[in-house]
Amino acid sequence: MNDKMTKQQKNIMFAICAYAFVWLMYHITMVTKTYIGFAYPEVSDTMIANLVALPNLLCIVFSFLIGPIMMRHSKVKLAASALVCVLLYCVIFYFNGMFHGPFWLYILACCFAGYGQGCYVPLLNGIINDHFSVDEIGNRIANYNVAINIGAVVFLQVGGWIASSQGGTNWYNAYILGIFVLVSLFIFLYVCKKNDVDVHVHDTHLDETISFKDIPKKILFWVVVMGFVHCLFYVTQYAFNLNVSNYIITEYQLGTAAQAGTATSLVRFSLVIFTLCYPLLRKVFKDWMIPAGYLLVGIGIFCMYINHSLISVYLCAILIGLATSLAHSTLYAKAAEFVPDSMIGLTMSISWGVANIGSSFSVYILNFLAGFIGNSMNSQLFVGILLSVIASGCAIVLYVRKVCKRGAVDYE
């Protein structure tokens, strides 16, 4: 963290990072999904897969709804409610798995996770905006993204070890790790209360009745455009995520699930490393942060497309980590740059909601576009390369030529 932060700011970031460290606890289901399928053989593979996909689908709705709500209510309490939902998710999966309860309870748990996933980014970013200058927002978002990814690496690895013991029959024990969510929740609430986090420093007379209709149409237009371009970025990432296992194991016989696991883990490891370097990366890339990030994914996939080797796969994984470090935090900082403080929460909510369309529907988008050129794995990789170039080109217009800043000139 930056030494220039005040004591209060450091405490706030400590609370947010403690919160973020346990946030991806519900991703343990990515590890336990196979074992859940064994435990519920009467349930279709599609329904089992929905345990992973459903939170992404539901989060779109909640990410749009949270914007106006956070303008009227405590961001700290709302953020706490999102973390409580992650805790409920773990509790339901643990006890329902232990007693082999009805499958629909897992779906209910996914609804809780969808609420949390849709809300946490606008809320945490809104808290950061309340206590830091616009120039610092990107760095602070990067701080908690480091915590998120370190936590994911730790809990997914430990959760995998726990779930796989005794042949996976007691897979539900992995969700005992949810106790750390409760610990994080207490830390977050205690530190926020001690540091008056709900009292932000920029303007104590903001109009709390502001809603989406109060955002000028030209502002709304650019925020939506930013979100849709980020959608393309998510789709390019999923061109790698959805195909890397088949690429390594079956298509080119480069290895086993162990090598595929290494490739996916490299994304998170590199993301942690590069996000720690975010302030330095900002100085190097400046306005090219987002365009470069979008293009790097395409470069990585292109390496896989032309050179069928593990080195190419691992290089692509590292480039995706770097790309996410460049683009993700910067996008939400940009969404805050050209609107008044009173509208930042809403613009972040909109950009987060629109961007989530990409992650939620990537499978269908890739299948549809790849269908025009053969509908094979290589077709999806090619689509990923193409969308990466398109996204980067659009980002150059938005962030280098800064047409969105010109579109918002009334608020400069």
C-alpha positions, 0 to 999 in steps of 0.5 A, spaced: 500 500 500 502 507 498 505 510 504 502 516 502 495 514 505 493 516 512 492 512 517 484 512 516 485 510 509 490 504 510 485 501 515 480 502 510 484 498 505 486 493 510 478 492 511 477 491 504 483 487 503 480 482 509 473 482 505 476 481 498 481 475 501 475 470 502 470 473 497 471 467 492 470 462 497 464 460 493 468 458 487 470 452 491 464 449 487 469 449 481 473 444 485 467 439 488 463 439 482 465 433 479 464 430 486 457 433 487 455 429 480 457 423 483 453 424 489 447 426 485 447 421 479 440 423 478 441 430 476 443 432 469 450 434 467 447 441 465 444 442 472 451 440 475 454 445 471 449 450 473 452 450 480 458 454 477 454 458 471 448 460 475 451 466 480 454 469 474 447 469 470 444 472 476 449 477 478 447 481 472 441 483 475 443 485 482 449 489 479 444 493 476 440 494 482 445 495 487 447 502 484 441 506 486 440 502 492 447 504 494 446 511 493 440 511 499 443 506 504 450 504 507 455 501 503 458 498 509 452 494 511 450 492 503 457 490 502 456 486 509 450 483 506 454 480 500 459 477 504 453 474 509 451 471 502 457 467 501 457 465 508 450 462 507 452 459 500 458 455 504 453 453 510 448 450 505 453 446 501 456 443 507 449 441 511 445 439 504 451 435 502 452 432 509 445 430 509 444 429 502 439 434 502 434 436 495 438 439 490 434 445 489 437 448 495 444 448 492 440 452 486 438 457 492 445 457 495 447 460 488 442 465 488 445 468 494 452 467 491 449 471 485 447 477 489 453 477 492 457 477 486 453 482 483 454 487 488 461 487 491 465 490 486 460 497 485 460 497 493 467 496 494 469 501 489 464 506 492 467 505 498 474 507 495 471 512 491 468 515 498 475 516 501 480 516 495 482 521 490 480 519 483 487 518 481 488 513 487 482 509 485 485 504 480 491 503 485 486 501 490 482 497 486 488 493 484 490 492 492 484 488 493 484 484 487 491 482 489 487 480 496 482 476 492 487 472 487 491 470 493 485 468 497 483 464 491 489 460 490 489 459 497 482 456 498 481 453 492 487 449 493 486 447 500 479 446 498 481 441 493 485 437 498 479 437 503 474 435 497 478 429 494 480 426 501 476 419 501 475 419 494 471 425 494 465 422 498 466 427 503 466 433 498 462 437 503 467 438 508 471 443 503 466 448 505 468 448 512 473 453 510 467 458 510 468 459 517 474 464 514 468 468 511 465 469 518 472 471 521 473 476 515 466 479 516 467 481 523 474 484 521 470 488 516 465 491 520 469 492 526 474 496 522 469 500 518 465 502 524 472 504 528 474 508 522 467 511 520 467 508 513 460 510 511 462 518 512 466 519 506 470 525 505 469 528 498 462 531 499 458 530 505 452 534 501 451 529 496 444 528 493 442 521 496 436 521 491 439 520 485 437 515 480 439 512 473 434 517 470 438 523 473 445 520 469 445 525 462 444 520 456 451 522 453 454 520 460 450 513 460 451 512 453 459 512 454 459 508 460 455 502 457 459 503 451 465 502 456 462 496 459 460 492 452 467 493 450 469 490 457 464 484 455 469 483 449 475 482 453 471 477 458 469 473 452 476 473 449 479 470 456 473 465 456 476 463 449 482 460 453 478 458 459 473 454 456 478 450 451 485 450 455 483 443 458 481 440 451 487 443 448 492 440 452 489 433 454 485 431 447 486 436 441 494 436 441 496 431 447 500 435 451 499 432 457 494 431 463 489 434 467 495 436 471 498 440 466 491 443 464 491 445 472 498 448 472 495 453 466 489 455 469 493 456 476 498 460 472 493 466 470 492 467 478 499 467 480 501 472 474 495 476 476 497 477 483 504 478 481 502 483 476 497 487 480 502 488 485 506 492 480 500 496 478 502 503 480 509 501 476 504 499 470 500 505 470 507 509 469 509 505 463 502 504 459 499 510 461 493 511 457 494 505 453 493 500 460 486 498 457 488 497 450 494 493 451 490 489 456 485 487 451 490 486 446 495 481 450 489 476 451 489 476 443 497 475 442 497 469 448 491 466 444 495 467 437 501 463 440 497 457 442 493 458 435 500 457 431 504 453 436 501 447 439 506 446 445 505 447 453 510 453 452 505 457 448 499 455 453 503 457 459 505 464 456 498 465 454 496 464 461 501 469 463 499 474 458 492 473 460 494 475 468 498 481 465 492 483 461 487 483 467 492 487 471 492 492 466 485 492 464 480 490 470 482 495 475 483 501 470 476 500 467 472 502 474 477 507 475 475 510 468 468 510 469 469 514 475 473 519 472 468 523 468 462 524 472 461 528 479 462 524 485 454 523 486 454 519 480 460 514 481 456 509 484 451 508 479 456 509 473 460 503 476 454 499 477 452 500 470 459 498 467 460 492 472 453 490 470 454 490 462 461 487 463 458 481 466 454 480 460 460 477 457 462 473 462 455 470 463 454 468 456 461 467 453 459 460 452 454 462 447 457 468 444 463 463 442 459 458 440 455 462 435 461 466 432 465 460 432 459 456 428 460 461 422 467 458 421 467 451 423 465 451 430 471 447 432 476 449 438 480 452 433 475 456 431 473 459 438 480 460 439 480 464 432 474 468 435 478 470 441 483 473 437 479 477 433 475 480 439 481 481 442 483 486 436 476 489 436 476 490 443 483 493 443 481 498 437 475 500 441 479 502 447 484 506 443 478 510 441 475 510 448 481 511 452 487 514 448 483 518 443 479 520 449 472 520 446 468 519 452 472 524 456 470 529 450 463 526 451 462 528 458 465 535 457 460 538 461 462 535 467 470 537 466 
